[in-house]
Amino acid sequence: MASTQAINTGPPARERRPSTSAPLADLKGPIGPGFTRPKHKRTVTGFGPGDIKSVEASIPEPQREAWRKFMPKHFTTAEEFEKETVRHIETTLARSLYNCDEGAAYAGTALAFRDRLVLDWNKTQQTQTFADQKRIYYLSLEFLMGRALDNAMLNVDQKDVASAGLSDLGFRMEDIISQEHDAALGNGGLGRLAACFLDSMASLNYPAWGYGLRYRYGIFKQEIVDGYQVEVPDYWLDFNPWEFQRHDIEVDVQFYGQVNKWQDDEGKQQCSWEGGEIVKAVAFDVPVPGYKTATCNNLRLWGSKAASGEFDFQKFNSGDYESSVAEQQRAETISAVLYPNDNLERGKELRLKQQYFWCAASLYDIVRRFKKTNRAWKDFPNQVAIQLNDTHPTLAIPELLRILIDIEGLEWDDAWGIVSKTFGYTNHTVLPEALEKWSVPLMQHLLPRHLQIIYDINLQFLQFVERNFPKNRDMLGRISIIEESQPKMVRMAYLALIGSHKVNGVAELHSDLIKTTIFKDFVEIFGPDKFTNVTNGITPRRWLHQANPRLSALIASKLGGHEFLKDLTLLHKLEAFVDDKEFRKEFREIKYANKVKLAKLIKETTGDSVNPSALFDVQVKRIHEYKRQQLNIFGVIHRYLQIKAMSAEEKKKVQPRVSIFGGKAAPGYWMAKTVIHLVNQVGKVVNNDKDVGDLLKVIFMEDYNVSKAEIICPASDISEHISTAGTEASGTSNMKFCLNGGLIIGTCDGANIEITREVGENNIFLFGNLAEDVEDLRHAHLYQKYVLDPALANVFDVIQNGMFGDAQSFSALLNGIVEHGDYYLVSDDFGSYVETQEKIDAAYKDSEEWTTKMIQTVARMGFFSSDRCIDEYAETIWNVEPLVPKEEANLP
């Protein structure tokens, strides 16, 4: 990666290959008495498509026959599965029958399935290389994959076989699955969307790779201590059978240093980035199986290590023990934690380092693979589609330019043409603070060559705009990639937009909003065709089939099989059974059983007992002011005060409710942490109030993750998606709840609007102000008389009077609403929110009508599949075709 040699006209430098990938011999003819030359050569990282046929033809038949004879086979019976599992427990783990606990049984099972996936994985990579068609490279800083074993078993359709095998060995499937750590590679919807997309790309047979970072401690493990969030490391990599370290794939990634410029013999300006620090990126591969297909795609995660090795012997021998490992520790921090706290300058630098490290390693890999095809550079966009999942991977744009111009010797115009046809950019937010900006001094210090390239991109772009809009000079300041602030900032969203051929939002409202707000000028410059919408979706394999197997089986029994898991639009046929008494009864029983399961988890994790017959009201997602968990907890306090004021007779009419919260706050986000503290303090008071009993419980689920979501989503009666209108790009948890028969209370925001259109206004509970009114309301808060909603004022009074502990702890949260403009319109929407919650209570009491709403909601969720998303991306953005695996893949 750090190669900085200019392209000269002299003879090409000799290619220096590591010994591991050098050919066995380049000699012709005999090579000694009784020896003939080797018939073929093999390399570690494989061949390009052009080499494969000649290499295949050169492998002697006896070698082919030997390989064929001992090639591993897929297990298909419980007995074959047991054989593989016991072999791994005895030999890979060095355990035996007498000390095989549930952890060892999980490891053996996971390794057996990993081997099963690897066979498909190898064939898939070979088939895709051989076909030599366009590939998708999905760059995401988060991949919230969740547990892999259950997903793998279901996707290869062998869970029943494994259950029977484990039973023979004396274990229960549920106990084995629960041994697995969640892969801690993400925080929220962004990472889970990326995981759903990988599942869909494999299930639909698209040739695709994901690229991310291998965080050693992930985001963090959340513990609640005295009501406060405390972050502790998440040691999820203690045992991870799902990854393969590719020792042969290491990339040198450069930081700091300086840029040298000179003219070559032809008078052409040359640049080289020199000096600074080198960190090695090491590849770890994770197989991503498709559902009921032999396609198994790849997720490549990059780990970091020091270029000089782990240990400096000279420093150690001279007694400088700490320094002897300092370089390795500094390198490893790059891939230690997702989203380091960037309230500090050092945190900002580390975060930018992470982004470049991952982009540089990924681009190196993509370019290496392309060069094996021996195609001309102009063909690069015909072979490679790179999707930027939000602004985090935007540095891939100047990095590809650097490779093409500085290393490969292309002219600027040719290189820019290639780059701008290769990238697509998915925008996930309209919140100004979430549109990444990096200070120019920081980028100059860390990535001096990239800053020059960004300035060059900006200059060319501004000149283009000036030529086409000569009378609109004000626009130039608004659209410049460089923000003229103190210090100057690089606007990453603008760079992503200018360097991509398509920009998409993730819900219809969101895509309209980005065109009328943050990217308004760019629509005028590029025209509306550059902008499109792909409404998010979820994979039904994980979020219905895996999370809610009984409901999946019930649907399959009515639709004649599980085809709906590959074509979710088939769910509409369920409407024919909406009046079927047996179907309705079974549907209700499944929902109740799921609530019992969640109640058990709540008891185990919090010690609180909840009644499964109560209405389960759930809000689980990232804790953020715009998602308005504060509105929810204020509503809960309001409900608590109402119950407290009731007579015994009135209490008998109250609909019992369990309010369930879950989610993590960013370590440096104090306001979000205050919301968590308030939820826990309210729970402490309410759950111990004998006057209230089971009429109201408040639960905070510690360390919310994908595995907990798989229990929570099927158990919800109502879920809260109550962001301030115009702030949530899409949301995908709303889709997960609906697909499992949970209804929504929500604002007209994100995908809630499209969900309403699909399920019908009778089956969703909407409230609150609309996106078009938000700016006027904010303006009125600041410049006109601001009156707090009376019911909310009452809630604030009891908080300030110490009902939930030290009032000072919550003063910033309340002051943000009372004295600082209520930016997220909590007060404006409070009355409407409370009124809508009362309608939910009334609707839930009519269990027959509620059952109809649940069934209709599930039946109308066909649109919200990530398979539909991926087909839309493939057709409108990537121009990629599926590659259906052949029955018999070519033998090595």
LINNOR-V445836 format. One record per pair of residues at least 4 apart in sequence whose ideal C-beta (glycine too) atoms are under 7 Angstrom apart, sorted by the first residue. I is the first residue (numbers start at 1). J is the second residue. Records with the same first field share a line. If there is no record, write none. Layout:
I = J  J
//
This chain:
1 = 251  252  253  254  360  364
2 = 252  254  278
3 = 407
4 = 272  273  274  406
6 = 264  270  272
7 = 409
8 = 264
9 = 265
17 = 21  22
20 = 44  248
21 = 43  44  45  248
23 = 41
24 = 38  41
25 = 31  37  38
27 = 31  37
28 = 37
29 = 37
30 = 35  36  37
31 = 35  37
39 = 58  59  60
40 = 55  58  59
43 = 47
44 = 248
45 = 248  249
46 = 129
47 = 51  52  55
48 = 372  373  374
49 = 129  130  132  373
50 = 373  374
51 = 55
52 = 56  129  130
53 = 57
54 = 58
56 = 890
59 = 63  64
61 = 65
62 = 66
63 = 67
64 = 68  891
65 = 69
66 = 70
67 = 71  891  892
68 = 891
72 = 115  119
74 = 116  119
75 = 80  81  84  116
76 = 80
77 = 81  161
78 = 82  161  164  165  168
79 = 83
80 = 84
81 = 85  112  161  162  165
82 = 86  165  168  169
83 = 87
84 = 88  112  115
85 = 89  108  109  112  165
86 = 90
87 = 91
88 = 92  93  108  111  112
89 = 93  95  100  104  108
90 = 95  96
92 = 111
93 = 104  107  108
95 = 99  100  104
96 = 100
100 = 104  105
102 = 106  171  175  176  179
103 = 107  179
104 = 108
105 = 109  166  169  171  176
106 = 110  176  179  180
107 = 111  239  241
108 = 112
109 = 113  149  162  166  176
110 = 114  149  241
111 = 115  241
112 = 116
113 = 117  149  152  153
114 = 118  241  242
116 = 156
117 = 121  152  287  289  296
118 = 122  287
119 = 123
120 = 124  289  294  296
121 = 125  287  296
122 = 126
123 = 127  294  885  889
124 = 128  294  295  296  297  885
125 = 129  298
126 = 130  889  890
127 = 131  883  885  886  889
128 = 135  207  883
130 = 890
131 = 883
132 = 373
133 = 207  881  883
134 = 382  383  385  879  880
135 = 207  208  209  383  384
136 = 201  206  207  208  385  387  878  880
137 = 209  211  366  384  385  386
138 = 194  197  208  210  387  389
139 = 211  362  386  387  388  389  393  396
140 = 191  194  210  212  389
141 = 212  213  392  393
142 = 185  186  187  190  191  194  338
143 = 185  186  191  194  195  210  212  299
144 = 185  186  191  192  195  706
145 = 183  185  195
146 = 182  183  195  706  707
147 = 151  177  180  182  707
148 = 152  183  242
149 = 153  177  180
150 = 154  177  546
151 = 155  542  546
152 = 156  289
153 = 158  159  162
154 = 159  541  545  546
155 = 289  290  291  541
156 = 289
157 = 292
158 = 162
159 = 163
160 = 164
161 = 165
162 = 166  173
163 = 167  173
164 = 168
165 = 169
166 = 171  173  176
171 = 175  176
173 = 177
174 = 178
181 = 236
182 = 236  705  706  707
183 = 236
184 = 215  218  219  234  236
185 = 191  212  215  218
186 = 190  191  192
187 = 191  219  338  339  622  664
188 = 621  622
189 = 193  731  732  733
190 = 194  389  390  428
191 = 195
192 = 196  706  732
193 = 197  536  732
194 = 198  210  389
195 = 199
196 = 200  538  539  866
197 = 201  866  869  870
198 = 202  210  288  297  299
199 = 203  288  539  541  542  866
200 = 204  539  866  867  869  870
201 = 206  208  297  870
202 = 288  289  290  295  296  297
203 = 290  291  293  566  867
204 = 867  870  871  882
205 = 290  293  295  882  883  884  885
206 = 870  874  880  882
207 = 883
208 = 297
209 = 297  298  300
210 = 299
211 = 300  358  362
212 = 299  301  358
213 = 301  302  335  354  358
214 = 284  301  302  303  335
215 = 335  336  337  338
216 = 237  335  336
217 = 233  234  336  337
218 = 234  236  338
219 = 338  339  664
220 = 231  232  233  234  667
221 = 232  233  234  703
222 = 229  231  664  702  703
223 = 230  232  702
224 = 228  229  680  700  702
225 = 230
227 = 677  680  681  684
228 = 673  677
229 = 665  673  676
231 = 667
242 = 286
243 = 284  285  286
244 = 284  285
245 = 282  284
246 = 283  285
249 = 283
250 = 280  281  282
251 = 280  281  361  364
252 = 278  280  307
253 = 278  279  281  357  360  361
254 = 273  276  278
255 = 276  277  279  353  446
256 = 276  277  445  446
257 = 273  274  275  276  448
258 = 274  275  448
259 = 271  273  448  449  452
260 = 272  274
261 = 269  270  271
262 = 270
263 = 267  268  269  270
264 = 268  270
271 = 406  449
272 = 406
273 = 448  449
278 = 307
279 = 304  306  307  331  334  357
280 = 305  307
281 = 302  304  357  361
282 = 302  303  305
283 = 300  302
284 = 301  303
285 = 298  300
286 = 299  301
287 = 296  298
288 = 296  297  298  299
289 = 296
290 = 295  296
291 = 541  565  566
293 = 885
294 = 885
295 = 885
300 = 365
302 = 335  357  358  361
303 = 335
304 = 331  332  334  335  357
305 = 328  331  332
306 = 310  327  328  331
308 = 312  327
310 = 328
311 = 316  324  325
312 = 316  323  324  327
313 = 317
314 = 318
315 = 320  323  324
316 = 321  324
320 = 324
322 = 326
325 = 329
326 = 330
327 = 331
328 = 332
329 = 333
332 = 336
333 = 350
334 = 353  354  357
339 = 351  666
340 = 347  350  351
341 = 347  667  668
342 = 347  348  351
343 = 347  668
345 = 349
346 = 350
347 = 351
348 = 352  442
349 = 353  442  446
350 = 354
351 = 355
352 = 356  438  442  446
353 = 357  446
354 = 358
355 = 359  392  395
356 = 360  395  447
357 = 361
358 = 362
359 = 363  393  395  396  399
360 = 364  399
361 = 365
362 = 366  396
363 = 367  396  399  400  403
364 = 368
365 = 369
366 = 370  384
367 = 371  403
370 = 375  380  383  384
373 = 383
375 = 379  383
377 = 404  408  410  418
378 = 418
379 = 383
380 = 384  418  422
381 = 418  421  422
384 = 422
385 = 422  424  878  880
386 = 396  422  423
387 = 424  426
388 = 393  394  396  423  424  425  426  496  500
389 = 393  426
390 = 426  428
391 = 435  436  492  493  496
394 = 492  495  496
395 = 399  450
396 = 400
397 = 401  419  423  495  496  499
398 = 402  450  453  454
399 = 403  450
400 = 404  419  422
401 = 405  415  416  419  453
402 = 406  449  450  453
403 = 407  408
404 = 408  410  415  418
405 = 410  412  415
410 = 414  415
411 = 415
412 = 416
413 = 417
414 = 418
415 = 419
416 = 420
417 = 421
418 = 422
419 = 423  499
420 = 499  501
421 = 501
423 = 499  500  501
424 = 500  501  502  877  878
425 = 496  497  500  503
426 = 504  506
427 = 493  503  505  514
428 = 506  729
429 = 434  435  729
430 = 510  513  514  517  518  726  727
431 = 626  727
435 = 493  518
436 = 492  493
437 = 483  489  490  491  492
438 = 442  443  489  490  492
439 = 443  487  489
440 = 444  451  482  487  488  489  490
441 = 445  487
442 = 446
443 = 447  450  451  490
444 = 448  451
447 = 451
448 = 452
449 = 453
450 = 454
451 = 455
452 = 456
453 = 457
454 = 458  481  490  495
455 = 459
456 = 460
457 = 461  481  495  498  499
458 = 462  480  481  482
459 = 463
460 = 464
461 = 465  498
462 = 466  476  480
463 = 467
464 = 468
465 = 469  475  476  479  525
466 = 470  476
469 = 475
474 = 478
475 = 479  521
476 = 480
477 = 484
478 = 521
479 = 494  521  522
481 = 490  491  494  495  498
482 = 488  490
483 = 488  489  491
484 = 488
485 = 489
490 = 495
491 = 495
492 = 496
493 = 497
494 = 498
495 = 499
496 = 500
497 = 503  519  522
502 = 530  532  877
503 = 530  531
504 = 511  532  533  534  877
505 = 510  511  514  533  729
506 = 510  534  535  536  729  730
507 = 511  535  536  729  730  750  751  754
508 = 512  533  535  753  754
509 = 513  749  750  753  771
510 = 514  729  730  750
511 = 515  531  533
512 = 516
513 = 517  726  771
514 = 518  519
515 = 519  520  523  531
516 = 520
519 = 523
521 = 525
522 = 526
523 = 528  531
526 = 530
532 = 876
534 = 869  872  873
535 = 730  751  754
536 = 730  732  751  869
537 = 735  864  865  866  868  869
538 = 543  732  735  736  739  864  866
539 = 543  866
540 = 544  545  565  568  739  865
541 = 545  546  565
542 = 546  547
543 = 547  713  736  739
544 = 548  551  552  739  740
545 = 549  552  565
546 = 710
547 = 710  713  714  740
548 = 552  594  714  740
549 = 553
550 = 554  590  593
551 = 555  590  714  740
552 = 556
553 = 557
554 = 558  586  587  590
555 = 559  564  574
556 = 561  562
558 = 574  577  583
559 = 564  570  573
563 = 567  570
564 = 568  570  571
568 = 861  862  865  867
569 = 862
571 = 858  859  861  862
572 = 859  860  862
574 = 855  858  859
575 = 856  859
577 = 583
578 = 852  855  856
580 = 584
581 = 585
582 = 586
583 = 587
584 = 588  851
585 = 589
586 = 590
587 = 591  741  851  854  855
588 = 592  851
589 = 593
590 = 594
591 = 595  741
592 = 596  612
593 = 597
594 = 598  714  715
595 = 599  612  616  715
596 = 600  612
597 = 601  711  715
598 = 602  711  712  715
599 = 603  610  612
600 = 604
601 = 605  711
602 = 606  608  610  699
603 = 607  608  609
605 = 701  702
606 = 699
608 = 687  697  699
610 = 614  658  697  699
611 = 656  694
614 = 656  657  658  694
615 = 655  656  657  717  718  844
616 = 658  660  715  716  717
617 = 657  658  659  660  717  718  720
618 = 660  712  716  719  720
619 = 629  632  661  719  720
620 = 661  662  663  701  704  709  712  733
621 = 627  663  733
622 = 627  663  664
623 = 629  663  664  665  672  675  676
624 = 672
625 = 630  671  672  824
626 = 723  724  727  824
627 = 723
628 = 632  722  723  724  824  826
629 = 633  661  675
630 = 634  675  813  826
631 = 635  722  826  829  830  833
632 = 636  720  722
633 = 637  675  678  679  682
634 = 638  792  795  826  830
635 = 639  833  834  837
636 = 640  659  682  698
637 = 641  682  795  798
638 = 642  791  795  834
639 = 643  696
640 = 644  686  692  696
641 = 645  794  798
642 = 646
643 = 651  654  692  695  696
644 = 691
646 = 650  651
651 = 695
654 = 695
655 = 841  844  845
656 = 694  695
657 = 696
658 = 697  699
659 = 698
660 = 699  701
661 = 679  699  700  701
662 = 700  701  704  708
663 = 704
664 = 704
665 = 669  672  673  676
666 = 672
669 = 673
670 = 674
671 = 675  812  813  816
672 = 676
673 = 677
674 = 678  809  810  812  813
675 = 679  813
676 = 680  700
677 = 681  809
678 = 682  804  810  813
679 = 683  698  700
680 = 684  700
681 = 685  804  805
682 = 686  698  804
683 = 687  698  699  700
684 = 688
685 = 689  803  804
686 = 692  696  697  698
687 = 697  698
692 = 696
701 = 708
704 = 708
706 = 710
708 = 712
709 = 713
711 = 715
712 = 716
713 = 736  737  740  742
714 = 740
716 = 737  742
717 = 742  743  844
718 = 742  743  745  840
719 = 734  737  742  744
720 = 745
721 = 731  734  744  746  752
722 = 745  746  747  833
723 = 727  728  747  749  750
724 = 774  824  825
725 = 747  748  749  768  769  770  771  774
726 = 749  771  774
727 = 749
728 = 749  750
729 = 750
730 = 750  751
731 = 750  751  752
732 = 736
733 = 737
734 = 738  744  746  751  752  755
735 = 739  751  861  864
736 = 740
737 = 742  744
738 = 742  744  755  759  857  861
739 = 858  861
741 = 854  857  858
743 = 763  764  765  853  854  857
744 = 752  755  764  765
745 = 765  767  836  837  840
746 = 752  764  766
747 = 752  766  767  768
748 = 752  753  766  770  771
749 = 771
751 = 755
752 = 756
753 = 757
754 = 758
755 = 759  764
756 = 761  764  766
758 = 860  861  863
759 = 763  764  856  857  860
760 = 856
763 = 853  856  857
765 = 836  839  840
767 = 829  832  833  836
768 = 829  832  833
769 = 773  774  777  825  828  829
773 = 777
774 = 778  825
775 = 779
776 = 780
777 = 781  825  828
778 = 782  821  823
779 = 783
780 = 784
781 = 786  821  822
782 = 821
788 = 792  793  818  827
789 = 793  827  830  831
790 = 794
791 = 795  830  831  834
792 = 796  827  830
793 = 797
795 = 799
796 = 800  814
797 = 801
798 = 803
799 = 803  804  807  810  814
800 = 807
801 = 807
802 = 807
805 = 809
807 = 811
810 = 814
811 = 815
812 = 816
814 = 818
815 = 819  820
816 = 820
817 = 822  826  827
822 = 826  827
825 = 829
826 = 830
829 = 833
830 = 834
831 = 835
832 = 836
833 = 837
834 = 838
835 = 839
836 = 840
837 = 841
838 = 842
839 = 843
840 = 844
841 = 845
843 = 849  850
844 = 850
846 = 850
847 = 851
848 = 852
849 = 853
850 = 854
851 = 855
852 = 856
853 = 857
854 = 858
855 = 859
856 = 860
857 = 861
863 = 868
866 = 870
867 = 871
868 = 872
869 = 873
870 = 874
871 = 875
872 = 876
873 = 877  878
874 = 878  880
885 = 889
//
